[in-house]
Structure formats: structure tokens, C-alpha cells
Amino acid sequence: MSEPVFLIFGKTGWIGQLVGGLLQEMGAKFEYATARLEDRSAVLADIERVKPTHVLNAAGLTGRPNVDWCESHKVETIRVNVVGCLTLADVCLTKNIHMTYYGTGCIFHYDDNFPMNSGKGFKENDQPNFTGSYYSYSKAIVESLLKEYPNVLTLRVRMPIVPDLVYPRNFITKIIKYDKVVNIPNSMTVLPELLPYSIEMAKRKLTGIMNYTNPGCISHNEILELYKQYIDPEFTWQNFTLEEQAKVIVAPRSNNLL
Ligand SMILES: NC(=O)c1ccc[n+]([C@@H]2O[C@H](COP(=O)([O-])OP(=O)(O)OC[C@H]3O[C@@H](n4cnc5c(N)ncnc54)[C@H](OP(=O)(O)O)[C@@H]3O)[C@@H](O)[C@H]2O)c1
């Protein structure tokens, strides 16, 4: 079998950077794409240039400073997260290339069928039940369409955690900076543990959907207690309810056990 060649979309992004670093450490052949996802001819040109055996799609609109941005930029969100992602998957299929998509598990929410603290989690074949934010809505749509593509592996990433607290999107860094924080158990993705598996899964050309999280769930307070124990003994925080949280954000957020 010939040596795998990876083409990564998401050069400037958090996960794209981490995946590139990982491939570099492994001594694997890879390049970053230059195309915008929705520009089919530019995507084709990248593929002609790099001739990848595998595409890793870590590109997407996540919103800045947070996903609330997507509420007021719906067309841009559709263009990248739906049209762009599908364009890339479709080009890869026509060229017989495997695509790994770093998607999201923020398309599920506790409800009467999946109550919080029940131990009953959402499985890979469950239908998304959270479309409360436009970001999640776009991601639920694209996941449901992508699953028809036989060349695509969809990884449901959630609340990513890394050891280095300088990353503002690190879930730990996020919640230690909030004035008030809700306290809900969630499934999360410890990136340094799980990202190497995504490379291995890509190499094996696995396809379909995977709840790409560490086992079980952990609550905000459990994380903050660990932070206090190991990092900053003086750290204090205040909790608030989901109803109070709703007053300081635009769109609802999902909480789930995958
Ligand atoms: N971070 C999280 O909390 C989190 C949680 C769950 C899932 N995810 C998912 O994981 C994936 C990567 O997330 P991330 O945190 O690494 O995101 P990020 O740091 O916001 O990076 C997004 C990347 O996508 C690129 N991009 C945006 N629009 C593009 C377009 N039209 N064409 C090509 N590239 C485009 C950006 O490039 P430019 O700078 O050039 O625009 C950037 O490199 C996303 O699908 C996200 O939904 C993230």
C-alpha cells in the first residue's frame, strides 16, 4: 500500500493546527489546503496539487467570540458549514478520497427520552434533537446529509479539552473565565487523547459517524473542583441556572451525554 498523503482543511484553526502538529510528529506526509471549502474549482485544484489519499476537514464556521455569531450570519454559516462541507465531501467522493470530518456532538440535548443523570446517552445512530442554535442546526443538517457519503468519517467533537490553558477555546479556559457558570454533566473530547485515533481511523478508511468523546460525562463543577485542587487553590466560582444563563447568551446551548 502506498504511503498516505493527508490534505488538511483548517490551517488557521485550532483543531487543524493540532492535527497538522500531530502528523508532523508522526513524520507523515501532509499539506494544508488553500481553497475555501465552498469554492469547488479551488478545492479541485488543491487536490490536483497535493494528490492526497486522505482529506482531514477541520474547517468550519464556529463563530467569534462564540456560536452566537451564527445567529446573525445565517447565510455565511450555511455557505461554509453546509455547502462548503458537502462540496469537499463530494469532490473527495468523485476522486475516491477518504474524508474525515471533525464535526460536533452539539446537536443533542437532554430530554424526556434521554434525561440528565440517567446514564442513558445518545448513540451514533440517534437523530439529532438539538437545533436551538443556528450553528447546531447547520451542523445537524450537514451530518444528516454527509452520512449518505460512503467515503466520509464524521467525528462528533464536544467541548474540547487540552492541557494548555492558553487556548481560549479550551473548555477549561472558557469556564474559569466566565462570571457565572451552569453546572451540567456533559461528554467532552480530550483532544490529545483522541486526535491520534482520528489519524488511525482515517488510515483505515473507516466511515460513518462516531461519538468522538471520552467515555461518560463530567460536570462544570467537577472540572472547576479539579482546577482548584491542581492549579489554583484560591479559585472560586459562582453557579447560575440554565434560565439565568439564557439571559446572557443569544442562542441556547446543548448539554448531553453521548
Ligand atoms: N472548538 C470547539 O469548541 C469545537 C467543538 C466541537 C466541534 N468543533 C468543530 O471542529 C471543527 C474545527 O473547529 P476549530 O475549533 O478548530 O475551529 P476554528 O479554530 O474556528 O477554525 C476554523 C477553521 O476553519 C477555516 N474556515 C472557515 N471558513 C472556511 C471556508 N469557507 N473555507 C475554508 N476554511 C474555512 C478557518 O480558516 P480561516 O481563518 O481562513 O477562515 C479556520 O482555519 C469545526 O467543524 C467545529 O465545528 C469545534
The ligand as an SDF file (V2000), in Angstrom:
LIG
                    3D

 48 52  0  0  0  0  0  0  0  0999 V2000
  -13.7050   24.3750   19.1710 N   0  0  0  0  0  0  0  0  0  0  0  0
  -14.8010   23.7890   19.6260 C   0  0  0  0  0  0  0  0  0  0  0  0
  -15.2880   24.0620   20.7380 O   0  0  0  0  0  0  0  0  0  0  0  0
  -15.4650   22.7190   18.7980 C   0  0  0  0  0  0  0  0  0  0  0  0
  -16.3380   21.8870   19.4520 C   0  0  0  0  0  0  0  0  0  0  0  0
  -16.9500   20.8840   18.7370 C   0  0  0  0  0  0  0  0  0  0  0  0
  -16.7190   20.8030   17.3740 C   0  0  0  0  0  0  0  0  0  0  0  0
  -15.8630   21.6490   16.7360 N   0  0  0  0  0  0  0  0  0  0  0  0
  -15.7480   21.5250   15.2860 C   0  0  0  0  0  0  0  0  0  0  0  0
  -14.4210   21.2350   14.8870 O   0  0  0  0  0  0  0  0  0  0  0  0
  -14.1230   21.8850   13.6500 C   0  0  0  0  0  0  0  0  0  0  0  0
  -12.8770   22.7320   13.8310 C   0  0  0  0  0  0  0  0  0  0  0  0
  -13.0850   23.5950   14.9360 O   0  0  0  0  0  0  0  0  0  0  0  0
  -11.9790   24.6180   15.4560 P   0  0  0  0  0  0  0  0  0  0  0  0
  -12.2930   24.8870   16.8700 O   0  0  0  0  0  0  0  0  0  0  0  0
  -10.6250   24.1860   15.0610 O   0  0  0  0  0  0  0  0  0  0  0  0
  -12.4050   25.9040   14.6080 O   0  0  0  0  0  0  0  0  0  0  0  0
  -11.6360   27.2900   14.4000 P   0  0  0  0  0  0  0  0  0  0  0  0
  -10.4730   27.4130   15.3170 O   0  0  0  0  0  0  0  0  0  0  0  0
  -12.7070   28.3350   14.4190 O   0  0  0  0  0  0  0  0  0  0  0  0
  -11.0630   27.1580   12.9140 O   0  0  0  0  0  0  0  0  0  0  0  0
  -11.9070   27.0690   11.8280 C   0  0  0  0  0  0  0  0  0  0  0  0
  -11.0690   26.8800   10.6010 C   0  0  0  0  0  0  0  0  0  0  0  0
  -11.9700   26.7830    9.5050 O   0  0  0  0  0  0  0  0  0  0  0  0
  -11.4710   27.6060    8.4800 C   0  0  0  0  0  0  0  0  0  0  0  0
  -12.5550   28.0620    7.6210 N   0  0  0  0  0  0  0  0  0  0  0  0
  -13.6390   28.7990    7.9530 C   0  0  0  0  0  0  0  0  0  0  0  0
  -14.3980   29.0140    6.8720 N   0  0  0  0  0  0  0  0  0  0  0  0
  -13.7670   28.3940    5.8380 C   0  0  0  0  0  0  0  0  0  0  0  0
  -14.0470   28.2450    4.4670 C   0  0  0  0  0  0  0  0  0  0  0  0
  -15.1290   28.7930    3.9080 N   0  0  0  0  0  0  0  0  0  0  0  0
  -13.1910   27.5520    3.7050 N   0  0  0  0  0  0  0  0  0  0  0  0
  -12.0630   27.0030    4.2230 C   0  0  0  0  0  0  0  0  0  0  0  0
  -11.7390   27.1140    5.5210 N   0  0  0  0  0  0  0  0  0  0  0  0
  -12.5920   27.8000    6.3150 C   0  0  0  0  0  0  0  0  0  0  0  0
  -10.8020   28.7690    9.1630 C   0  0  0  0  0  0  0  0  0  0  0  0
   -9.9390   29.3740    8.2470 O   0  0  0  0  0  0  0  0  0  0  0  0
   -9.8690   30.9720    8.0210 P   0  0  0  0  0  0  0  0  0  0  0  0
   -9.2440   31.5160    9.2500 O   0  0  0  0  0  0  0  0  0  0  0  0
   -9.0280   31.0990    6.8000 O   0  0  0  0  0  0  0  0  0  0  0  0
  -11.3050   31.4190    7.8290 O   0  0  0  0  0  0  0  0  0  0  0  0
  -10.1070   28.0260   10.2940 C   0  0  0  0  0  0  0  0  0  0  0  0
   -8.8860   27.5220    9.8320 O   0  0  0  0  0  0  0  0  0  0  0  0
  -15.3680   22.6940   13.2860 C   0  0  0  0  0  0  0  0  0  0  0  0
  -16.1600   21.9750   12.3600 O   0  0  0  0  0  0  0  0  0  0  0  0
  -16.1050   22.8170   14.5920 C   0  0  0  0  0  0  0  0  0  0  0  0
  -17.4860   22.9350   14.3800 O   0  0  0  0  0  0  0  0  0  0  0  0
  -15.2250   22.5930   17.4270 C   0  0  0  0  0  0  0  0  0  0  0  0
  1  2  1  0
  2  3  2  0
  2  4  1  0
  4  5  1  0
  4 48  2  0
  5  6  2  0
  6  7  1  0
  7  8  2  0
  8  9  1  0
  8 48  1  0
  9 10  1  0
  9 46  1  0
 10 11  1  0
 11 12  1  0
 11 44  1  0
 12 13  1  0
 13 14  1  0
 14 15  2  0
 14 16  1  0
 14 17  1  0
 17 18  1  0
 18 19  2  0
 18 20  1  0
 18 21  1  0
 21 22  1  0
 22 23  1  0
 23 24  1  0
 23 42  1  0
 24 25  1  0
 25 26  1  0
 25 36  1  0
 26 27  1  0
 26 35  1  0
 27 28  2  0
 28 29  1  0
 29 30  1  0
 29 35  2  0
 30 31  1  0
 30 32  2  0
 32 33  1  0
 33 34  2  0
 34 35  1  0
 36 37  1  0
 36 42  1  0
 37 38  1  0
 38 39  2  0
 38 40  1  0
 38 41  1  0
 42 43  1  0
 44 45  1  0
 44 46  1  0
 46 47  1  0
M  CHG  2   8   1  16  -1
M  END
$$$$
